[in-house]
Amino acid sequence: MNKYHQILNKIITKGKNQQNKKGSITYLLNQTLELKPIDMLELFEGHAVARKKLKDELGLFMAGERSTEAYRDIGVS
């Protein structure tokens, strides 16, 4: 099981419920999820996502790129 699914499992099993006007949520305090590029590839491995586009998009995101035009240039809409 990858890191993402481990955190989701913790939220489901140990999380606290909260009701507000928008609905009900389950949350955990003091938990962080740190994903490296290899973890992201592992996450999307089973999906029909083009790896090159994913790698390029992740590279732009990690570089702090905020321009949507830069994403369009690599083929991400």
PyMOL Python script that loads the backbone (N, CA, C, O; Angstrom):
from pymol import cmd

cmd.read_pdbstr("""\
ATOM      1  N   MET A   1       0.853  -1.177   0.000  1.00  0.00           N
ATOM      2  CA  MET A   1       0.000   0.000   0.000  1.00  0.00           C
ATOM      3  C   MET A   1       0.898   1.240   0.000  1.00  0.00           C
ATOM      4  O   MET A   1       1.859   1.311   0.766  1.00  0.00           O
ATOM      5  N   ASN A   2       0.587   2.211  -0.855  1.00  0.00           N
ATOM      6  CA  ASN A   2       1.433   3.392  -0.922  1.00  0.00           C
ATOM      7  C   ASN A   2       1.075   4.405   0.170  1.00  0.00           C
ATOM      8  O   ASN A   2       0.096   4.237   0.896  1.00  0.00           O
ATOM      9  N   LYS A   3       1.894   5.461   0.268  1.00  0.00           N
ATOM     10  CA  LYS A   3       1.744   6.469   1.335  1.00  0.00           C
ATOM     11  C   LYS A   3       0.372   7.119   1.327  1.00  0.00           C
ATOM     12  O   LYS A   3      -0.225   7.331   2.383  1.00  0.00           O
ATOM     13  N   TYR A   4      -0.128   7.434   0.144  1.00  0.00           N
ATOM     14  CA  TYR A   4      -1.429   8.097   0.019  1.00  0.00           C
ATOM     15  C   TYR A   4      -2.541   7.228   0.612  1.00  0.00           C
ATOM     16  O   TYR A   4      -3.379   7.705   1.377  1.00  0.00           O
ATOM     17  N   HIS A   5      -2.529   5.959   0.248  1.00  0.00           N
ATOM     18  CA  HIS A   5      -3.565   5.053   0.746  1.00  0.00           C
ATOM     19  C   HIS A   5      -3.398   4.781   2.241  1.00  0.00           C
ATOM     20  O   HIS A   5      -4.386   4.541   2.933  1.00  0.00           O
ATOM     21  N   GLN A   6      -2.176   4.814   2.744  1.00  0.00           N
ATOM     22  CA  GLN A   6      -1.969   4.639   4.185  1.00  0.00           C
ATOM     23  C   GLN A   6      -2.596   5.791   4.964  1.00  0.00           C
ATOM     24  O   GLN A   6      -3.243   5.568   5.988  1.00  0.00           O
ATOM     25  N   ILE A   7      -2.410   7.021   4.487  1.00  0.00           N
ATOM     26  CA  ILE A   7      -3.014   8.186   5.146  1.00  0.00           C
ATOM     27  C   ILE A   7      -4.537   8.110   5.063  1.00  0.00           C
ATOM     28  O   ILE A   7      -5.222   8.360   6.054  1.00  0.00           O
ATOM     29  N   LEU A   8      -5.072   7.768   3.893  1.00  0.00           N
ATOM     30  CA  LEU A   8      -6.524   7.642   3.762  1.00  0.00           C
ATOM     31  C   LEU A   8      -7.072   6.594   4.719  1.00  0.00           C
ATOM     32  O   LEU A   8      -8.126   6.788   5.324  1.00  0.00           O
ATOM     33  N   ASN A   9      -6.361   5.494   4.853  1.00  0.00           N
ATOM     34  CA  ASN A   9      -6.788   4.440   5.777  1.00  0.00           C
ATOM     35  C   ASN A   9      -6.794   4.948   7.217  1.00  0.00           C
ATOM     36  O   ASN A   9      -7.715   4.648   7.977  1.00  0.00           O
ATOM     37  N   LYS A  10      -5.761   5.724   7.599  1.00  0.00           N
ATOM     38  CA  LYS A  10      -5.714   6.311   8.943  1.00  0.00           C
ATOM     39  C   LYS A  10      -6.894   7.249   9.177  1.00  0.00           C
ATOM     40  O   LYS A  10      -7.507   7.228  10.244  1.00  0.00           O
ATOM     41  N   ILE A  11      -7.211   8.073   8.178  1.00  0.00           N
ATOM     42  CA  ILE A  11      -8.327   9.003   8.312  1.00  0.00           C
ATOM     43  C   ILE A  11      -9.629   8.246   8.535  1.00  0.00           C
ATOM     44  O   ILE A  11     -10.439   8.621   9.383  1.00  0.00           O
ATOM     45  N   ILE A  12      -9.822   7.187   7.774  1.00  0.00           N
ATOM     46  CA  ILE A  12     -11.057   6.406   7.886  1.00  0.00           C
ATOM     47  C   ILE A  12     -11.148   5.689   9.227  1.00  0.00           C
ATOM     48  O   ILE A  12     -12.211   5.665   9.847  1.00  0.00           O
ATOM     49  N   THR A  13     -10.039   5.105   9.680  1.00  0.00           N
ATOM     50  CA  THR A  13     -10.091   4.302  10.900  1.00  0.00           C
ATOM     51  C   THR A  13      -9.950   5.106  12.188  1.00  0.00           C
ATOM     52  O   THR A  13     -10.596   4.787  13.186  1.00  0.00           O
ATOM     53  N   LYS A  14      -9.113   6.145  12.180  1.00  0.00           N
ATOM     54  CA  LYS A  14      -8.826   6.883  13.416  1.00  0.00           C
ATOM     55  C   LYS A  14      -9.324   8.329  13.402  1.00  0.00           C
ATOM     56  O   LYS A  14      -9.166   9.048  14.388  1.00  0.00           O
ATOM     57  N   GLY A  15      -9.918   8.752  12.297  1.00  0.00           N
ATOM     58  CA  GLY A  15     -10.319  10.154  12.153  1.00  0.00           C
ATOM     59  C   GLY A  15     -11.486  10.543  13.034  1.00  0.00           C
ATOM     60  O   GLY A  15     -12.275   9.699  13.460  1.00  0.00           O
ATOM     61  N   LYS A  16     -11.583  11.833  13.300  1.00  0.00           N
ATOM     62  CA  LYS A  16     -12.686  12.392  14.070  1.00  0.00           C
ATOM     63  C   LYS A  16     -13.688  13.011  13.100  1.00  0.00           C
ATOM     64  O   LYS A  16     -13.305  13.570  12.072  1.00  0.00           O
ATOM     65  N   ASN A  17     -14.961  12.907  13.432  1.00  0.00           N
ATOM     66  CA  ASN A  17     -16.008  13.475  12.575  1.00  0.00           C
ATOM     67  C   ASN A  17     -16.338  14.886  13.014  1.00  0.00           C
ATOM     68  O   ASN A  17     -16.282  15.222  14.198  1.00  0.00           O
ATOM     69  N   GLN A  18     -16.684  15.708  12.030  1.00  0.00           N
ATOM     70  CA  GLN A  18     -17.067  17.085  12.303  1.00  0.00           C
ATOM     71  C   GLN A  18     -18.248  17.439  11.411  1.00  0.00           C
ATOM     72  O   GLN A  18     -18.230  17.171  10.210  1.00  0.00           O
ATOM     73  N   GLN A  19     -19.267  18.035  11.997  1.00  0.00           N
ATOM     74  CA  GLN A  19     -20.434  18.503  11.260  1.00  0.00           C
ATOM     75  C   GLN A  19     -20.360  20.016  11.139  1.00  0.00           C
ATOM     76  O   GLN A  19     -20.060  20.702  12.116  1.00  0.00           O
ATOM     77  N   ASN A  20     -20.628  20.539   9.957  1.00  0.00           N
ATOM     78  CA  ASN A  20     -20.770  21.979   9.788  1.00  0.00           C
ATOM     79  C   ASN A  20     -21.845  22.234   8.748  1.00  0.00           C
ATOM     80  O   ASN A  20     -22.465  21.288   8.260  1.00  0.00           O
ATOM     81  N   LYS A  21     -22.078  23.484   8.402  1.00  0.00           N
ATOM     82  CA  LYS A  21     -23.177  23.782   7.487  1.00  0.00           C
ATOM     83  C   LYS A  21     -22.958  23.245   6.074  1.00  0.00           C
ATOM     84  O   LYS A  21     -23.903  23.157   5.291  1.00  0.00           O
ATOM     85  N   LYS A  22     -21.729  22.891   5.748  1.00  0.00           N
ATOM     86  CA  LYS A  22     -21.451  22.328   4.425  1.00  0.00           C
ATOM     87  C   LYS A  22     -21.555  20.808   4.399  1.00  0.00           C
ATOM     88  O   LYS A  22     -21.547  20.207   3.325  1.00  0.00           O
ATOM     89  N   GLY A  23     -21.654  20.182   5.568  1.00  0.00           N
ATOM     90  CA  GLY A  23     -21.789  18.730   5.609  1.00  0.00           C
ATOM     91  C   GLY A  23     -20.935  18.117   6.690  1.00  0.00           C
ATOM     92  O   GLY A  23     -20.582  18.767   7.674  1.00  0.00           O
ATOM     93  N   SER A  24     -20.611  16.864   6.495  1.00  0.00           N
ATOM     94  CA  SER A  24     -19.843  16.101   7.469  1.00  0.00           C
ATOM     95  C   SER A  24     -18.480  15.759   6.890  1.00  0.00           C
ATOM     96  O   SER A  24     -18.382  15.341   5.736  1.00  0.00           O
ATOM     97  N   ILE A  25     -17.416  15.935   7.690  1.00  0.00           N
ATOM     98  CA  ILE A  25     -16.078  15.563   7.249  1.00  0.00           C
ATOM     99  C   ILE A  25     -15.415  14.696   8.307  1.00  0.00           C
ATOM    100  O   ILE A  25     -15.806  14.715   9.474  1.00  0.00           O
ATOM    101  N   THR A  26     -14.435  13.957   7.900  1.00  0.00           N
ATOM    102  CA  THR A  26     -13.604  13.174   8.808  1.00  0.00           C
ATOM    103  C   THR A  26     -12.189  13.698   8.652  1.00  0.00           C
ATOM    104  O   THR A  26     -11.705  13.866   7.532  1.00  0.00           O
ATOM    105  N   TYR A  27     -11.518  13.960   9.778  1.00  0.00           N
ATOM    106  CA  TYR A  27     -10.200  14.581   9.702  1.00  0.00           C
ATOM    107  C   TYR A  27      -9.255  13.980  10.740  1.00  0.00           C
ATOM    108  O   TYR A  27      -9.679  13.330  11.695  1.00  0.00           O
ATOM    109  N   LEU A  28      -7.960  14.218  10.524  1.00  0.00           N
ATOM    110  CA  LEU A  28      -6.909  13.867  11.474  1.00  0.00           C
ATOM    111  C   LEU A  28      -6.053  15.094  11.704  1.00  0.00           C
ATOM    112  O   LEU A  28      -5.813  15.868  10.778  1.00  0.00           O
ATOM    113  N   LEU A  29      -5.593  15.277  12.916  1.00  0.00           N
ATOM    114  CA  LEU A  29      -4.692  16.382  13.223  1.00  0.00           C
ATOM    115  C   LEU A  29      -3.252  15.890  13.228  1.00  0.00           C
ATOM    116  O   LEU A  29      -2.987  14.714  13.475  1.00  0.00           O
ATOM    117  N   ASN A  30      -2.335  16.791  12.955  1.00  0.00           N
ATOM    118  CA  ASN A  30      -0.894  16.535  13.025  1.00  0.00           C
ATOM    119  C   ASN A  30      -0.437  15.387  12.137  1.00  0.00           C
ATOM    120  O   ASN A  30       0.417  14.593  12.532  1.00  0.00           O
ATOM    121  N   GLN A  31      -0.998  15.300  10.953  1.00  0.00           N
ATOM    122  CA  GLN A  31      -0.570  14.300   9.979  1.00  0.00           C
ATOM    123  C   GLN A  31      -0.083  15.033   8.738  1.00  0.00           C
ATOM    124  O   GLN A  31      -0.702  16.003   8.301  1.00  0.00           O
ATOM    125  N   THR A  32       1.016  14.574   8.177  1.00  0.00           N
ATOM    126  CA  THR A  32       1.509  15.159   6.936  1.00  0.00           C
ATOM    127  C   THR A  32       1.696  14.055   5.911  1.00  0.00           C
ATOM    128  O   THR A  32       1.926  12.895   6.254  1.00  0.00           O
ATOM    129  N   LEU A  33       1.596  14.431   4.675  1.00  0.00           N
ATOM    130  CA  LEU A  33       1.816  13.505   3.583  1.00  0.00           C
ATOM    131  C   LEU A  33       2.865  14.117   2.669  1.00  0.00           C
ATOM    132  O   LEU A  33       2.620  15.137   2.025  1.00  0.00           O
ATOM    133  N   GLU A  34       4.018  13.499   2.616  1.00  0.00           N
ATOM    134  CA  GLU A  34       5.094  13.979   1.744  1.00  0.00           C
ATOM    135  C   GLU A  34       5.254  12.988   0.604  1.00  0.00           C
ATOM    136  O   GLU A  34       5.603  11.826   0.809  1.00  0.00           O
ATOM    137  N   LEU A  35       4.991  13.473  -0.595  1.00  0.00           N
ATOM    138  CA  LEU A  35       5.108  12.618  -1.765  1.00  0.00           C
ATOM    139  C   LEU A  35       6.255  13.093  -2.642  1.00  0.00           C
ATOM    140  O   LEU A  35       6.381  14.282  -2.938  1.00  0.00           O
ATOM    141  N   LYS A  36       7.071  12.163  -3.045  1.00  0.00           N
ATOM    142  CA  LYS A  36       8.161  12.432  -3.977  1.00  0.00           C
ATOM    143  C   LYS A  36       7.667  12.069  -5.376  1.00  0.00           C
ATOM    144  O   LYS A  36       6.649  11.391  -5.512  1.00  0.00           O
ATOM    145  N   PRO A  37       8.369  12.508  -6.406  1.00  0.00           N
ATOM    146  CA  PRO A  37       7.912  12.175  -7.769  1.00  0.00           C
ATOM    147  C   PRO A  37       7.698  10.677  -7.992  1.00  0.00           C
ATOM    148  O   PRO A  37       6.764  10.283  -8.691  1.00  0.00           O
ATOM    149  N   ILE A  38       8.543   9.855  -7.412  1.00  0.00           N
ATOM    150  CA  ILE A  38       8.383   8.402  -7.590  1.00  0.00           C
ATOM    151  C   ILE A  38       7.099   7.919  -6.924  1.00  0.00           C
ATOM    152  O   ILE A  38       6.458   6.990  -7.416  1.00  0.00           O
ATOM    153  N   ASP A  39       6.715   8.547  -5.800  1.00  0.00           N
ATOM    154  CA  ASP A  39       5.466   8.180  -5.130  1.00  0.00           C
ATOM    155  C   ASP A  39       4.268   8.538  -5.998  1.00  0.00           C
ATOM    156  O   ASP A  39       3.289   7.795  -6.061  1.00  0.00           O
ATOM    157  N   MET A  40       4.357   9.693  -6.672  1.00  0.00           N
ATOM    158  CA  MET A  40       3.264  10.118  -7.544  1.00  0.00           C
ATOM    159  C   MET A  40       3.129   9.161  -8.730  1.00  0.00           C
ATOM    160  O   MET A  40       2.015   8.825  -9.133  1.00  0.00           O
ATOM    161  N   LEU A  41       4.246   8.727  -9.282  1.00  0.00           N
ATOM    162  CA  LEU A  41       4.177   7.773 -10.387  1.00  0.00           C
ATOM    163  C   LEU A  41       3.539   6.476  -9.920  1.00  0.00           C
ATOM    164  O   LEU A  41       2.748   5.874 -10.646  1.00  0.00           O
ATOM    165  N   GLU A  42       3.876   6.044  -8.720  1.00  0.00           N
ATOM    166  CA  GLU A  42       3.293   4.835  -8.143  1.00  0.00           C
ATOM    167  C   GLU A  42       1.779   4.979  -7.996  1.00  0.00           C
ATOM    168  O   GLU A  42       1.023   4.041  -8.248  1.00  0.00           O
ATOM    169  N   LEU A  43       1.357   6.167  -7.585  1.00  0.00           N
ATOM    170  CA  LEU A  43      -0.069   6.438  -7.420  1.00  0.00           C
ATOM    171  C   LEU A  43      -0.831   6.323  -8.732  1.00  0.00           C
ATOM    172  O   LEU A  43      -1.912   5.735  -8.779  1.00  0.00           O
ATOM    173  N   PHE A  44      -0.265   6.888  -9.801  1.00  0.00           N
ATOM    174  CA  PHE A  44      -0.962   6.933 -11.074  1.00  0.00           C
ATOM    175  C   PHE A  44      -0.638   5.765 -11.993  1.00  0.00           C
ATOM    176  O   PHE A  44      -1.112   5.721 -13.128  1.00  0.00           O
ATOM    177  N   GLU A  45       0.161   4.826 -11.518  1.00  0.00           N
ATOM    178  CA  GLU A  45       0.598   3.713 -12.351  1.00  0.00           C
ATOM    179  C   GLU A  45      -0.573   2.938 -12.953  1.00  0.00           C
ATOM    180  O   GLU A  45      -0.521   2.522 -14.110  1.00  0.00           O
ATOM    181  N   GLY A  46      -1.611   2.750 -12.173  1.00  0.00           N
ATOM    182  CA  GLY A  46      -2.740   1.965 -12.636  1.00  0.00           C
ATOM    183  C   GLY A  46      -3.737   2.742 -13.472  1.00  0.00           C
ATOM    184  O   GLY A  46      -4.739   2.175 -13.907  1.00  0.00           O
ATOM    185  N   HIS A  47      -3.497   4.014 -13.708  1.00  0.00           N
ATOM    186  CA  HIS A  47      -4.429   4.839 -14.460  1.00  0.00           C
ATOM    187  C   HIS A  47      -3.899   5.110 -15.861  1.00  0.00           C
ATOM    188  O   HIS A  47      -2.698   5.023 -16.118  1.00  0.00           O
ATOM    189  N   ALA A  48      -4.809   5.436 -16.751  1.00  0.00           N
ATOM    190  CA  ALA A  48      -4.433   5.691 -18.145  1.00  0.00           C
ATOM    191  C   ALA A  48      -3.956   7.131 -18.318  1.00  0.00           C
ATOM    192  O   ALA A  48      -4.517   7.878 -19.119  1.00  0.00           O
ATOM    193  N   VAL A  49      -2.941   7.515 -17.582  1.00  0.00           N
ATOM    194  CA  VAL A  49      -2.370   8.853 -17.677  1.00  0.00           C
ATOM    195  C   VAL A  49      -1.039   8.734 -18.413  1.00  0.00           C
ATOM    196  O   VAL A  49      -0.209   7.882 -18.097  1.00  0.00           O
ATOM    197  N   ALA A  50      -0.858   9.597 -19.388  1.00  0.00           N
ATOM    198  CA  ALA A  50       0.403   9.565 -20.128  1.00  0.00           C
ATOM    199  C   ALA A  50       1.544   9.941 -19.188  1.00  0.00           C
ATOM    200  O   ALA A  50       1.543  11.031 -18.616  1.00  0.00           O
ATOM    201  N   ARG A  51       2.505   9.057 -19.027  1.00  0.00           N
ATOM    202  CA  ARG A  51       3.593   9.281 -18.068  1.00  0.00           C
ATOM    203  C   ARG A  51       4.410  10.529 -18.369  1.00  0.00           C
ATOM    204  O   ARG A  51       4.808  11.249 -17.454  1.00  0.00           O
ATOM    205  N   LYS A  52       4.660  10.785 -19.650  1.00  0.00           N
ATOM    206  CA  LYS A  52       5.469  11.951 -19.990  1.00  0.00           C
ATOM    207  C   LYS A  52       4.746  13.230 -19.569  1.00  0.00           C
ATOM    208  O   LYS A  52       5.357  14.137 -19.003  1.00  0.00           O
ATOM    209  N   LYS A  53       3.446  13.298 -19.847  1.00  0.00           N
ATOM    210  CA  LYS A  53       2.675  14.480 -19.460  1.00  0.00           C
ATOM    211  C   LYS A  53       2.664  14.623 -17.944  1.00  0.00           C
ATOM    212  O   LYS A  53       2.813  15.725 -17.416  1.00  0.00           O
ATOM    213  N   LEU A  54       2.490  13.512 -17.253  1.00  0.00           N
ATOM    214  CA  LEU A  54       2.472  13.539 -15.791  1.00  0.00           C
ATOM    215  C   LEU A  54       3.813  14.028 -15.254  1.00  0.00           C
ATOM    216  O   LEU A  54       3.862  14.856 -14.345  1.00  0.00           O
ATOM    217  N   LYS A  55       4.897  13.510 -15.822  1.00  0.00           N
ATOM    218  CA  LYS A  55       6.236  13.909 -15.385  1.00  0.00           C
ATOM    219  C   LYS A  55       6.468  15.395 -15.646  1.00  0.00           C
ATOM    220  O   LYS A  55       7.006  16.104 -14.795  1.00  0.00           O
ATOM    221  N   ASP A  56       6.060  15.862 -16.823  1.00  0.00           N
ATOM    222  CA  ASP A  56       6.230  17.279 -17.168  1.00  0.00           C
ATOM    223  C   ASP A  56       5.378  18.172 -16.271  1.00  0.00           C
ATOM    224  O   ASP A  56       5.843  19.209 -15.798  1.00  0.00           O
ATOM    225  N   GLU A  57       4.133  17.767 -16.040  1.00  0.00           N
ATOM    226  CA  GLU A  57       3.246  18.558 -15.188  1.00  0.00           C
ATOM    227  C   GLU A  57       3.768  18.615 -13.758  1.00  0.00           C
ATOM    228  O   GLU A  57       3.747  19.670 -13.124  1.00  0.00           O
ATOM    229  N   LEU A  58       4.232  17.486 -13.256  1.00  0.00           N
ATOM    230  CA  LEU A  58       4.782  17.430 -11.911  1.00  0.00           C
ATOM    231  C   LEU A  58       6.033  18.294 -11.798  1.00  0.00           C
ATOM    232  O   LEU A  58       6.250  18.951 -10.780  1.00  0.00           O
ATOM    233  N   GLY A  59       6.852  18.291 -12.842  1.00  0.00           N
ATOM    234  CA  GLY A  59       8.049  19.132 -12.858  1.00  0.00           C
ATOM    235  C   GLY A  59       7.705  20.612 -12.780  1.00  0.00           C
ATOM    236  O   GLY A  59       8.334  21.364 -12.036  1.00  0.00           O
ATOM    237  N   LEU A  60       6.698  21.029 -13.557  1.00  0.00           N
ATOM    238  CA  LEU A  60       6.258  22.428 -13.507  1.00  0.00           C
ATOM    239  C   LEU A  60       5.702  22.784 -12.135  1.00  0.00           C
ATOM    240  O   LEU A  60       5.994  23.849 -11.590  1.00  0.00           O
ATOM    241  N   PHE A  61       4.899  21.881 -11.585  1.00  0.00           N
ATOM    242  CA  PHE A  61       4.299  22.126 -10.275  1.00  0.00           C
ATOM    243  C   PHE A  61       5.373  22.266  -9.200  1.00  0.00           C
ATOM    244  O   PHE A  61       5.308  23.171  -8.368  1.00  0.00           O
ATOM    245  N   MET A  62       6.354  21.375  -9.216  1.00  0.00           N
ATOM    246  CA  MET A  62       7.409  21.404  -8.213  1.00  0.00           C
ATOM    247  C   MET A  62       8.314  22.625  -8.383  1.00  0.00           C
ATOM    248  O   MET A  62       8.935  23.082  -7.423  1.00  0.00           O
ATOM    249  N   ALA A  63       8.386  23.147  -9.602  1.00  0.00           N
ATOM    250  CA  ALA A  63       9.180  24.347  -9.848  1.00  0.00           C
ATOM    251  C   ALA A  63       8.417  25.611  -9.439  1.00  0.00           C
ATOM    252  O   ALA A  63       8.968  26.712  -9.459  1.00  0.00           O
ATOM    253  N   GLY A  64       7.146  25.439  -9.068  1.00  0.00           N
ATOM    254  CA  GLY A  64       6.354  26.573  -8.616  1.00  0.00           C
ATOM    255  C   GLY A  64       5.699  27.349  -9.738  1.00  0.00           C
ATOM    256  O   GLY A  64       5.299  28.499  -9.557  1.00  0.00           O
ATOM    257  N   GLU A  65       5.591  26.730 -10.881  1.00  0.00           N
ATOM    258  CA  GLU A  65       4.983  27.405 -12.039  1.00  0.00           C
ATOM    259  C   GLU A  65       3.493  27.619 -11.807  1.00  0.00           C
ATOM    260  O   GLU A  65       2.767  26.676 -11.491  1.00  0.00           O
ATOM    261  N   ARG A  66       3.040  28.855 -11.964  1.00  0.00           N
ATOM    262  CA  ARG A  66       1.633  29.183 -11.722  1.00  0.00           C
ATOM    263  C   ARG A  66       0.918  29.580 -13.017  1.00  0.00           C
ATOM    264  O   ARG A  66      -0.306  29.712 -13.030  1.00  0.00           O
ATOM    265  N   SER A  67       1.654  29.767 -14.081  1.00  0.00           N
ATOM    266  CA  SER A  67       1.072  30.190 -15.351  1.00  0.00           C
ATOM    267  C   SER A  67       0.385  29.011 -16.038  1.00  0.00           C
ATOM    268  O   SER A  67       1.007  27.979 -16.290  1.00  0.00           O
ATOM    269  N   THR A  68      -0.903  29.175 -16.336  1.00  0.00           N
ATOM    270  CA  THR A  68      -1.622  28.093 -17.014  1.00  0.00           C
ATOM    271  C   THR A  68      -1.120  27.906 -18.440  1.00  0.00           C
ATOM    272  O   THR A  68      -1.255  26.829 -19.020  1.00  0.00           O
ATOM    273  N   GLU A  69      -0.544  28.959 -18.995  1.00  0.00           N
ATOM    274  CA  GLU A  69      -0.024  28.865 -20.353  1.00  0.00           C
ATOM    275  C   GLU A  69       1.150  27.868 -20.424  1.00  0.00           C
ATOM    276  O   GLU A  69       1.286  27.136 -21.405  1.00  0.00           O
ATOM    277  N   ALA A  70       1.981  27.845 -19.398  1.00  0.00           N
ATOM    278  CA  ALA A  70       3.114  26.911 -19.365  1.00  0.00           C
ATOM    279  C   ALA A  70       2.605  25.466 -19.367  1.00  0.00           C
ATOM    280  O   ALA A  70       3.196  24.587 -19.994  1.00  0.00           O
ATOM    281  N   TYR A  71       1.505  25.240 -18.658  1.00  0.00           N
ATOM    282  CA  TYR A  71       0.927  23.892 -18.631  1.00  0.00           C
ATOM    283  C   TYR A  71       0.323  23.531 -19.988  1.00  0.00           C
ATOM    284  O   TYR A  71       0.431  22.393 -20.446  1.00  0.00           O
ATOM    285  N   ARG A  72      -0.306  24.507 -20.618  1.00  0.00           N
ATOM    286  CA  ARG A  72      -0.884  24.251 -21.954  1.00  0.00           C
ATOM    287  C   ARG A  72       0.208  23.932 -22.973  1.00  0.00           C
ATOM    288  O   ARG A  72       0.000  23.133 -23.887  1.00  0.00           O
ATOM    289  N   ASP A  73       1.375  24.564 -22.810  1.00  0.00           N
ATOM    290  CA  ASP A  73       2.496  24.329 -23.737  1.00  0.00           C
ATOM    291  C   ASP A  73       2.970  22.883 -23.709  1.00  0.00           C
ATOM    292  O   ASP A  73       3.465  22.374 -24.715  1.00  0.00           O
ATOM    293  N   ILE A  74       2.824  22.217 -22.565  1.00  0.00           N
ATOM    294  CA  ILE A  74       3.255  20.806 -22.501  1.00  0.00           C
ATOM    295  C   ILE A  74       2.097  19.842 -22.784  1.00  0.00           C
ATOM    296  O   ILE A  74       2.266  18.624 -22.738  1.00  0.00           O
ATOM    297  N   GLY A  75       0.915  20.409 -23.078  1.00  0.00           N
ATOM    298  CA  GLY A  75      -0.222  19.566 -23.462  1.00  0.00           C
ATOM    299  C   GLY A  75      -1.161  19.211 -22.333  1.00  0.00           C
ATOM    300  O   GLY A  75      -1.971  18.294 -22.470  1.00  0.00           O
ATOM    301  N   VAL A  76      -1.068  19.914 -21.225  1.00  0.00           N
ATOM    302  CA  VAL A  76      -1.954  19.663 -20.088  1.00  0.00           C
ATOM    303  C   VAL A  76      -3.029  20.732 -20.093  1.00  0.00           C
ATOM    304  O   VAL A  76      -2.730  21.924 -20.013  1.00  0.00           O
ATOM    305  N   SER A  77      -4.295  20.301 -20.189  1.00  0.00           N
ATOM    306  CA  SER A  77      -5.377  21.284 -20.224  1.00  0.00           C
ATOM    307  C   SER A  77      -6.035  21.424 -18.862  1.00  0.00           C
ATOM    308  O   SER A  77      -6.969  22.210 -18.705  1.00  0.00           O
TER     309      SER A  77
END
""", "prot")
cmd.dss("prot")
cmd.show_as("cartoon", "prot")
cmd.util.cbc("prot")
cmd.orient("prot")
